[in-house]
Amino acid sequence: MLFCAALVVLVLLLAGSPTQAQAPPGYAAPPQQALAVGPLAVAIPQRQGRIEQRCASLPPDPYGYRCEDTIAGTWIAAANNTGLSQDNQVLPIPIGFSFSFYGNRYTSVNVSSNGNLQFTTTNTTWVNNPLPDLPMGVMIAPFWDDLYLPACYPTCQVLYSTTGSTGSRIFTVEWRGVPHILATSAGLTFEVQIEEATGDIWVLYQNMPGGYGNGGSATLGIQSAAYPSALQYSYNEAIVTNGLAIRYYNSGTPGPTYTPTRTPTPTPTRTPTPVATLTPDPYEPNDIPEQAYYVAVGGQYTGINFVPSGTPPPPTDVDYFSALLKNGHTYRLRTTLDGLGIDTYLRLIAPDGQTVLAENDDANAGTLASEIVWTVTTGRDEIYYFQVTNRDPSDPRLPGKTYRFEVIDQSLTPGPTPTPTRTPSPGPTQIGGLDPYEPNWDFDHAYPIGAGTYASPGPTYAANFVPWMGPGPDNDFYVLTVKPGELYTCETFDLGGPTDTNMIFYDANRNGIGGNDDAEPGTRASRLSWYSTYLGPLYILIGNVGAVPPSQAAQYTYSLRCTFGLPPTPTPLPTNTPRPTLPPPPPTPVPTFTPLPPPPTLPPPPPTPPPTPTVQVIIIPQPTPTAGLRLVTVDLEVYYDANGNASPDPGEGIVNLSARVYDATTNELLAYGFTDPEGRVSFAVAAPGPVRLEVPYLNYAQVITTTTAAVQIRVVPQPLPGGIP
């Protein structure tokens, strides 16, 4: 199947000085020197071209690059040694002029022994992937495959030259007689030409013998993973023959914009027969880092396959997962195969989503599963990504072709209840009856959890308030990876005995977002919803309202579950009911809020800002709305309760606070305004369903499913109680 991955988010033209490609540390570029070719001095035709119709069926990529494969090119025999002589080696080479590619200009390029040119990375991987492949950065891939120079160097070499006069120079990189690692007696000869005058890229294939010279295990194309944008000519397709010439050029007409589901173009020469067996696994779509499926450390994820998802599906499937890895901990990442016809390849990718830190094909001799052991030494806890691909070319839909994936913290002792292997310092003794998520008493020890949807609920975490050491109190911290634009709801339930939970959300900078004590009147469980504005960790603190006697701590139990997305029906969300008087703050965690720094265009904080305020949000529910377009009225009041009487008094309104109302389904802005001197603003909007009220300065968002709602935000000066870090 012919595949063209066309992705785009933003096109940004950068002006200024040309960009130098990054070189490996401590490497000095080799001087240009003539090289005696010797046995490779074969008769090379000056004009070559084989009639091919593939480019005609490929749309331009989102930046406007197209290809042409029906005209002849002129072969240039390169004469300078790149210095490449080892397996999986990358070295920087000067281009000789400034080359414009995907909106940036470059004067040097990193040449790989494995048949590719990299402008922003120095990736030595020998495993080719479909384009775009983010870890490879900005790249030209004439024949990206596992080539093996040590089999014949210096008889076979990678050469380069810059020829012509200023304004019309041509930079050439030639792989001359370089074989595939599995066919070392069959040297491949092909080259890339970059034209100064036009910016065109020519790829010529002069001598491509044997079973590995036809492209059946190679990637051909160009990409700019920063956008991402790519034009893939072929991936693992046996279509390359002697004389093929491909010209990549910028047509000036952008192609389709980015969508996570790639759109392949059918190959007219073969029609695969559908096999109605395996279907895409429940972790899809997770084909790029932005779609990575978050996994909990210590959990095992089963039933994963390589059946592509989407309409129509791409020809191959790539699986991305992510997890929070802690500084100083050693982790074992591994796949376990459930049957034959599957051969995993595992990559560990840095938090930037591009840099490959480690990779593995076979964990050991005799197995096709993969394994990586890695110690985090960056000095901080971060989200890392894990890419899993399949090297077996057979149909992934056949029964039994599934695998399992897990991330194991080797810093913890194996067993049904993970506990640290370190010996605690002299002091209070550890209490029995701990839940499996201890120690999680602060941000740095937060336990990673996952979230599900309303249609497919996520995992449930059953915990208690038995402290890790000493008399307590026990505060339980969890961390959840969130994505921008999603509504996240976490709730406690199945409370045991006298348990009365209290929940607080903190952002990636560990600033308080908001909190909740009782999800509904008369209950002791907690529920909190929040719209994420970033990709990263959301910290969740669960505490008990009131002191927990150490001898009874095991009876104070609860379950935690988090979901993302909107509820399936427009039933009003349960909210707190106003009480006649505000009870005094308990001695254990209460909802806290730390305002984030205001954007330049937002109003300043109140004249006397609270030291550490708490936020109480009150929604007055109305009857369930009817279907169809309806008028929604929202009354907002924000006040600073200086005297602590739980009621807005004259002079306590917060003025000039920006508020906005969005369609909760489409995110369309319906209305916006600013609070008056009394801290009030009202909206009347027409919407077909739920709306979302946002107060950006307070980082507050609330979904409203009723036709009339009054929202009151009370900010109270109050110090943090004991037990809250």
N, C-alpha and C positions, 0 to 999 in steps of 0.2 A: 504494500500500500504506500503510495506516495504521500509524504507528510510535509506540510509547511506550517511551522509554528509562528504565528503572527501576533506579537504582543506589543502594546504600547501603553504608557501612562502619561508621559510628558516629553515634549521635544524642547530642549534648551540648548541654544547655540551659544557657545562660550567664546569670547574674544580674548585676545591677549597673546602671550608667548606660547609657542608650541610646547606640547607636553612630552616629556621624556618617559619612555617605558621604564618600569621599575626593574632594577637588576638585583640578582642575588647578593647578599651581604659579602663584602670582601672581594668582589669580582671586578677585574679590569677588562674592558672590552678589547678583543684582540686586534692587532693592527691589520689593515687590509694587505693581504699578500697573495701573490699569484700561486696557483697550485697546479702541479703537473698531474694531469688526469690519468695518464698511463693506460691500463687495460680498459678504462671506461670510455676511451676515445672512439665512439661508435658514430656511424653516419646518422645524423639527426636532421630530419627534414626542416627546412626553414619556414614552411607554411604547413599548418596542420589544422584539421577540423573534420569532425564527423557529424553528419546530419542527425540531430537529436531533437525531439519535440517536447522534452520534459518542461523546459522553462516556459513554454507557451501556456501551460496549464497552471503555473504558479502565480498567485497574485503578489503584488508588491508587499514588502513588509511595512510595518507602521511608519518607518522613517522614509519610505519611498524607494528603497533598493529593489531592483529587479535583476533577472539574469537572462542571458541569451546563449544558446548553444547550437546555433545553426550557421555560424560564420567561422572562418579560419583565423588562427592566431599565428604569430611569428615566434618561433622558438629562439631563446637567448641562452647560450651556454655560459653559466656563471663561472667565475674564475677565482674567487677569494674563499679561503677556508673560514668557516664560521667558528671553528674550534670545538664543535660538537664531536665527541668520540665515544661517549658513554651511553648506557641505557637510561632512558627516562631523564634526559638532560635538557635544560633550558638555559640559553645564553642571550644577552642583549646584543643587537647588531644595529649600527647606524644605517638609516635609510638613505641619507645623502641629500634630502630635501624635506620640506614640510608637507606632510600628507594629511588631508582632511578626511576623517572617517567618523560617521555617526555624530557629526556636530563638533568634534574635537580635532585638534591638529597634533600630529606626532612626528618626531624626528628620529625615533628609534623604535625597534620592535623586539620582543622576546621570541626567539626562534626555538621551537621544541623539536627534539629528535623524533617525536611521535606524530609528525605531519601536521603541525598547526603553528600559527603566528598569533601571539598574545600581546596586546597593547597595554593592558592594565594589570595583568597578573603574571605569575611565574609558576603556573601549575604544572607539576611533573607527572600527573596521572597518565597512565597508559590505557585506562578504560574509557572508551568513547560513549557518549550519551546523545540523546536527541537534543536539538536546539529549540529554545535557548537553554543553555546549561550555565546557571548563574556563577558557579565557582570558576568558570573559565573567563569571565569578564568579556571585554571587547576582543573579538577573535575572528581570524580568517582560518577556516579549516579546509585546506585543499584535499587532505586525506588523513583525517585523525584516526589513528589506529595504533596498535602495539607494534611499532617498528623497532628493529634491533640492530643498531650500528656496530656493537662489538663483534658481531659475527664476521665482519669483513673489513672493518676500518684498518688502514687508510685506503684500501682499494675502493670501498664505497664511502661517500662523504656527503655532507650537507654544505653547499656552496652559496655564495651570494655575490652580487655585482650591482653597481649603479652606473648606467651607461647613458650616453646622449648628452646634449648641451642644455644649459640652464633654461628652464621653462618647459622643456620637453624630455626630461630625464625619465628613465625607467629603472625601478628597483626590482631585482630578481632574487628569489631564493629558490634553489634547486636541490631536491633530494635525488641524488644520483646513485642508482644501484643499491638503495637501502632496502633490505628485505623485511618481511614480517617475521616475528619471533618464531612462528610455527612453520615457516618455509624459508629457511635461511639461504637456500641455494637459488632462490628466485628473487633477484634484485629489482626494485621498483624505481622508475625514474619519472618524476613529475616536477612541476615548478609553479610558483606564484609570481606574477608580474604586477607591479603597482605603477600606474602612469601619473607623472607629475601634472601634465597638462589637463587631463580629464578627471583624475581621481578614480578611473576605472580599475577594476581588479580582474586580471586574467589568470585562469588556472588551466594549464596544459598537461595532458597525460601522454607521455611519449612511449614508455615501455612498461606495461602493467601485466606481467605474466602470472600464471599459477592461480590456484584457487583463492588466494588472498589479495591478488591484485585487481579483482573486479569490484571491490567495494562492498562485498558481502558482510564484512565486519567493521566497516568504516563509516565515519560521519563526514559529509561534504556540505559546506555552506558558510555563511557569515552571520555574526550576531553582535549585538550590543546589549549585554545583559543588564546594563544600568537602566534601560528604559522600561521593561525589557523589550527588545525588538530582534527578530531573527528572520533570515531567509535560508531555509534548509533545502538543499538540492536533493539529498538522499540520506537515509540512515539504515545501515545494515542491509543494503540492497545491491545485488550483483549486476550493476549497470555500467561499470566503467570498462572501457576498451581502449586499445591503443588509438591515438589520434583524437580523442575527445577533447574539446576546448569549450570552456565556460567563461563568459564575461559577466561580472557583477557590476552594475552601474546604478547611479542614483537617478531615477526617472523624474524626481520632483513631485510625484503624486503619491501621497501616503496611502498605505493599504488599510486593512481592517484594524480597529482599535483593540486593545487588550481585553481578552476574556479568559478566565481561568480554564475554560474548556477549549482545547485546541481543535482546529478544524482541519483535518487531513483532506488531501485531494486524492480521489481514487486512482489507482494505477490501472491503465487500460489493459495491461498485458496479463493480469492475473486477478482472479476473483476468488477470495477465500471462501470456503464452505463453512457457514455458521455451525457452531457446535452448541447446542442448547444444554449446557451443563452449569459451570460456575458463573456467577454474576458478580459485579463489582462488590467489594467488601464494604462493611458499614463505616469504615474510616474514610472513605472517599467523600468529596474530592480532597486530596492531599498531595497534589502533583508539584507544588512549588513551596518554598519556605513559608510564604504568607498564608498558606493553607495547612501548615503542619498540624497534625493531630497531637494534642498534648497528652503525654503519658505520665503516670505517677511512678516515681522511683519505687521499685520493689514489686510493681504489678506486672502481670504477664498478659499480653494482648494476643488473642488467638484468632484463627480463621482469616488471616490476611492473605490476599492473593494479588496477582498482577493482571487482573482483568481490567482494562481501561474503562473509565466512566466518561459520560458526556454524550451529547447528541450533535453530530456523530462522534464516536469515541476516537481518540488518537490511536496510532498503531501500537504504541507501547505504554506501559504504566510505570510511573516512578512514585514511590511512597516516601513522604516526608513525615517525620515525627519530631516532637520537641519535648524537652523536660528541663526543669530547674536543677542545675548542678551546683553544688556548694563548694566554696573555696577550701582547699586542703583535703577534700575527699577523693578517693579513688573509685572509679566506676567501671563496671564490666557491661559492655553493650553487646548483645548477641541475638542472633536469629536461630531458631530451631525449625528444621524442615519436617513437614508432616508426610511427605511422599516423594516419589520420583518426578523427574522432569522440572525441577526447580533448582536454581543455582544462584544464591543471593550474593550481592556485592554491597558492602556496608561502608558508608562514609560518615565520619564525625565532622560537623561543620560548625565554625565559630559563631558567636552571637550576631555577627554582621550578616549571616545568611549566605556568605560566599566563600570565605576562606576554609579550605579543607585542612583540618588538623591531623587526621589520621584516616586510613582506609584499609580494608581487608577483604580478600576474596574468600579464601578457605581458612577456617580457624586452625585446622591441622590436616595432615595427610589422611586421605580416606574419607573426608567429609566435604560437602559443598555448602555447609552453613558458614556463617561469618561471625567474627568476634573481635572486639577492640577493648583494650584496657587503657584507661586514661585517668590521669590525676590532674585536677584543676589547680593551677598555681597562679591565677591572675590576681589574686588578692580580693576577689569579690564573687558573690553568688550571681549567676547569670543564666539566661535561657540559651541552651545549645540545641542544634538541629541534627537530625540523623536521617540520612538518605539511604534507601534500600532499593536496589535495582536487580533485575533478573538477567543472568547471562545465558540462560538456556533458551534457544531459539524456538522451541516447540510451542504449540498452542497453549496459552496459559489458562484456557477455559476447561481443560480436561480435569476430571475428578481427581482429588487428592493433591492438587498443586497449591497447597496453602502452607503458610509458615507462621511462626509465633515470634514476637519481639518483646524484649524486656531490657530494662536498665536496672542494674543491681548496684547498690552502694556497698562496696567491699569494706568500707569503714565500719559497717555494722556487723554484728555477729549473726550468721545465718540461723534461722529458726522461725517458728510461727509468729513470734513476737519480737521484732527487731529491737535491740537495745545497743547502746554504744559499747565498744570494746574497751574504751579507756577506763581506767580505775579512778573513781572520784577522789578528790582531795579530802583529807581528814575533815570531818564536820558531821552534819546530820546524816543519818543513815537513809538509804533509799527505802521507800514504802512499797509494799506489795500491792498487786491489783492494778498495775499501770495499764492504760490502754495502749494499743500498738503504735500510736503516733507520737508518743513521748520519746525523747525530750523535745518539746515544742513550746517552750516558755517565753520566747521572744522572737523578734523579726528574723534574726540570724539562724534560728532553729525552726522556722516555720515549716510545717509538713506540706509537701506539694499534693494538691488534689486536682481532680478533673471535674468537668461540668457536662451535663447532658442537655437534651431539649425536652419540651413538654411532651412531644410525641415519643421520644426515646430517652427516658430518664437516665441520668448519669449515676455513678456509684454512690453508695451510702456509706458514711463514715460514722461508726458507732464508737463513742468515746465516753469518758467520765472525767471527774474533777479530782482524781487522785494526783497529788503533786509529785513531780519527779524526785525531789528530795525535800526534806524538812517538813514543817507543819503547813506550808502553803501560804497564801492561796494559790490555786492552780489556774493559770491563764493559758488557754490553748490558742496558739497561732497556726493558721493555715495560709497557703499561698496558691493562687489560681492564676494561670496565664489568661489574659483577656485580650480581645481584639477590638479595634475602634469601630464604633457604630452599632455595637451589640448591647442589648439590655441583659444584665446579669442579675439573677435573683438567688439569694442563699437563704435557707431556712433551717431551723431546728425543729425536731419533732420527736415523738416517742420519749418524752421526758420521764425519767424514773424518779419515784418518790417525791421529795421536796424540791427537785431541780427547778430553777427559774432562770433561764438563760438570758443573756444580754449580748448583742452582736454589734461590732464596730468594723467598718471598712476603712482601709488605708490605701493610698495610691502608691505608685512605684517609688516616690520619694519619701514614703512613710509619713505623709501628712494625712490627718484625719479627713475622711470624706463625709461620713455620717454614721448614724447608729440606730438601733431599735431595741426596745425592751420587750414589749408584748405585741405580737403580730395582730391580735384582735382583743377586744375587751373580754375579760374573764379568762384569758389564756396566759400561760407562762412561757410559751414558745416564742421565738423571734423570727422575723422575716425582714429582709432588706433588699431593695432593688436599686440599681445604678446603671446609667448609660456610660459605657467606656468611651474614652476619647483617645486612647493610645494602645499600642501593642506592648505588653509587658506584664509584670506581676501585680496582682491585686491581693493585698494582705487582709485576712479575716481573723478577728480576735473574738473568741467566745469566752465569756466569763459567767459566773453565777452571781445573781443578785442576793446578797446576804452572805454571811460567813458560812463556810463548810466545815463542820467538825471533822478533824482528821480521822477519828475512829469510824465515821460514817461516810467518808469520801467516796467509797466504792459504790454507794447507793445513789450518788448524784450522777446519773447517766443521761445521755442525750444522743440523738443522731443528727448528722449534718448532711445536707444535699444542696447542690447548686445547679441551676439551669440557665440557659441563655435563650433569648428570643422572646416573642410575645406569647401570652396565653392563647389557646386555641379559640376561645370565645370572649366576647367583649364584656364579661362579667366584671363589675367593679372590683378593683384590688382591695383586699382587707386593709384597713388603716386604723390608726389609733383614734379613739373617741375622746373629745375634750372632757376633762375632768373639772369639777368645781374648783379644786385647789391643787396646786402642784406639790406633791410630797417632797420631803427633803431628800437630797441625793444620797443613795446607798453608799456604804463604805467600799463597794466593789465596782467593777467597770460599769460605766454609763456611756451612752452615745457621745462621742466627741467629734469636734469639727475644727480643723485648722485651715483657714482660708488660704488659697493659693495666691501668689502675687498677681495683681490685676494687670491685664493688658494695657498698653499706653492709652487706648481710647476709652477705657472704662473709668467710671468715677472713682475718686479716692475713698478709702474706708471711712467709717464714722469718725468724728473729731476725737472721741476717746475710745480707741479700739479695745475690745476685750482681750485679756491676757491669753486665755484658752477657752473660747466659747463652746457651748453645746447648742445643738440645733434640734428643735422640736417641730415636726411637720404635721399639720392637721389637715385632713381632707374631709369635707362634708359630703358623703355619698348621696346620690339621687337614684331614682328607679332606673332599671336597665334600659338603655336607649333602643329605639326602634331602628329597623334596617333602613338603608337609603341615606341620602344627604340630609343632614340636620344642622341646626344652629347650636353651637356650643359656646357657652359663656363661662369665663374664668375670671374670678376676682382674686387678686393676690395682695397680701399685706405682709410687709417685712418690718420688724421692729426690734430695737435693742432694749431688752428688759433690764434697765439699769437698777430698778428698785426690787426686782425679783418677785413681783406679785403675779406673774404668769398672765398678765393682761396688758395690751397696748395702751399706754397713757400718753397724754399730750407731750410732744417733744421727743418721743421715742421712735418715731418713724424714721426709716433710712431712706433719704431722698436721692433721686437721680440714679437709681439702681436699674440696670438694663434687664429686661425680661422679654422672652420670645416664646411664640407658640408655633409648633411644627405639626404637620401631619405625621402621626406615629408610624404609619405604614410606608409612606414615600419619602419621608424626611423633607418635604416641601415646607418652606417658611411661609406661614399663614399670616402672622402679624407680629409686631414688635413694639415696645414702648418703654417708658421710664417711670419709676415710682415718683409720686408727688411728695410734698413735705410731710404728709402723714404716712408715707411708706406704702401707698396704695396705687394700683393700676388695674384696669379692667379690660378684658378682651371679649369680643363677640365675633366668632369665625364660623364659616360653613365648612363642614368636613363630613366625609362619608363614614368615618369610624373614629377610633381613639385618636386623641391629640397628645402632644408632649409639651409640657411647660418647662422652660429652662431659665435659670438665673445664672449666667456664666460666671459672674464675680464670685458667687458662693459655690460654684461647681455643683449646682443642684439641678436635678432633672426628675420629673414626675410624669408618668403616663396617666392620662385622665380618660376614662371610658364612659363617663356620664355626660349628660347634656348641660349640667350646671355644676360648678364646683367652686368652693371657696378654699383657697390655700393660704395658710398663715404660717410664716416662718418666724420663730422666736429665737433670738440670739441672747444667750445668758452668760454673763461673766462668771466663771467658776473654775477653780483649780482642779487639776487631775487628781482623782482619789488615789489612795495607796494601792499598790499592786499593779498599776498601769505603768508600763515603761515610759 
